[in-house]
Structures are given as C-alpha cells and as structure tokens.
Amino acid sequence: MNRLVNFTQGLNSLIQSAQNTQRSNKKVSTDMFINLAKLDHVVFKLKGYDAAFKDNHSFVFQNHTSCRFGKWYLDEVKELFGKAASYKKVDAMHKSIHDNVRVVPNYIEKERL
C-alpha cells in the first residue's frame, strides 16, 4: 500500500510540474509574440514614413485588423479578455497607430497643393 501511495504522490508531482511548465511556456510564447508584434509596428511605421518621403502614394497600408497583432488580438485574446473594459481600450489605441500612419501621405500631398 505504501508503494502505491508513493507512486501516486510521485505521479501527482510529475503532473503538477508538467502543468507548471506548460503555463511557463505559454507565458514565454505570449511575451515573444507581443514583442514580435511591437517590432511589426515599428516596421509598419518605418514603411509609412518611407512611402511618405518617397512620395509613394500607391503603397498599401495595413489596417489594424489585418496585421499580425490585430489578427491575434481579435481571435485568441478576444476569447479570453473580450469582455474586459481594457480590451476595447487596447483596440482603440492600436487602431489609432494604424490610422495615424495611414494618413501621413495625405498630409504631404495637401502641403504640395
């Protein structure tokens, strides 16, 4: 009986350890994705500035729902936090980033008129 108890305790400890590892991996994965999304938006802004300085009016800017972060945010994150008040605040800020970069060529064009 003692062997069975020891086995059960060892198995439970192993399960707990596996669950902790799974949670840690999920957190690291999420943190990495968020940093990647931040870099994507730095590149997005740089492309916007580049298009403006080169007077490239044919450049197509992504909207806030079609970038990597937007897709993730509207799918995975929405399922988890969609009802939280802060969820909508992040969406508004994210949309603002895209909208502000997308209008830069228009400002430059108006200055030339």
N, C-alpha and C positions, 0 to 999 in steps of 0.2 A: 504494500500500500504506500509506503514511504517513497518508493521509486516512482510510482505513478504521480504522487504529489510533486516531487522534484521535477519530473518530466513536464507536468502541466505548468508549473511555475516558469521553467525554462522556456517553454513554448510561448507562454504569455509575454515574457520578457522579450523574446525574439519578435513577436508580433508588434509590441509597443515600439521597439527600436525601428522596425520597418516602417511603421506609420510616421514616426518622427522624421525619418529620412525622407519619406515621401513628401511631408509638409515642407521640409527644408528645401528640397529640390524644386517644389512648386514656387516657393518664395524666390529662390535664386532665378528661376526661369522667368518669373514675372518681372523681377528687377532688371534682368538683362533685356527683356522685351521693351520695357519702359525707356531704358537708356537708348536702345536702338531707335525707338520712336522719336526720342528727342533729337538724335542725330539726323533722322529723316527730315525733321522740320528745320534743322539748321541748313541742310542741303536744299530743301524746298525754298527757304528764304534766299539763299545764295543764287539759286536758279532764277528766282524772281528778279533779284537785283541785276543779274547778268542780262536777262531778257530786256530789262528796262534800259540799262546802259548801252546795249547793242541795238536798241530801238526795234526789238523783235516782237512785233505785235501778233505774230502767228503762234507764239508759244502758248501751249495749253496748260493752265494751272489746275492742279487737282483741287476739288472741293474737300471740305472737312470730313465727308463721309466715305471718300474713295481712297484716302491714304491708309497706310498700314495701321496706324493708331486708330483712325476712325472706324475701320472695319472691326478691329478688335474691341474697341470701346462700345460699338453698337451691337456686338454679339455677346462675347464672353462676359464682359464687365456688366452689361445691361442686365443679364440674367442674375448676376449676384447683387448688384447695387442699384438697379434701375429705379427703385422706389425712394432711395435716399435723396434728400434735398441737395446734397453736394454733387450728386451725379449730374444734374442739369446745369450746375454752375461750371463744371469742367467742360461740358459740351459747348456752352456759350463762349468760354474763353478759347477753346480750340477752334471754333468756327471763326472767331474774331481774327485769329492768326492767319487763317487761310484767306478770309475776306480782305484783310488789310494788304496782304501781299498781292492779291489778285487785282487790286485797283491801282497799283503803282504805275503800270504803263499808261493808264488813263490820265493820271496827273501829269505825266511827262508830255503826253500828247496835247493836253489842254494848255500847257505852258508854251507850246510852239505856235498856238493859234493867235 
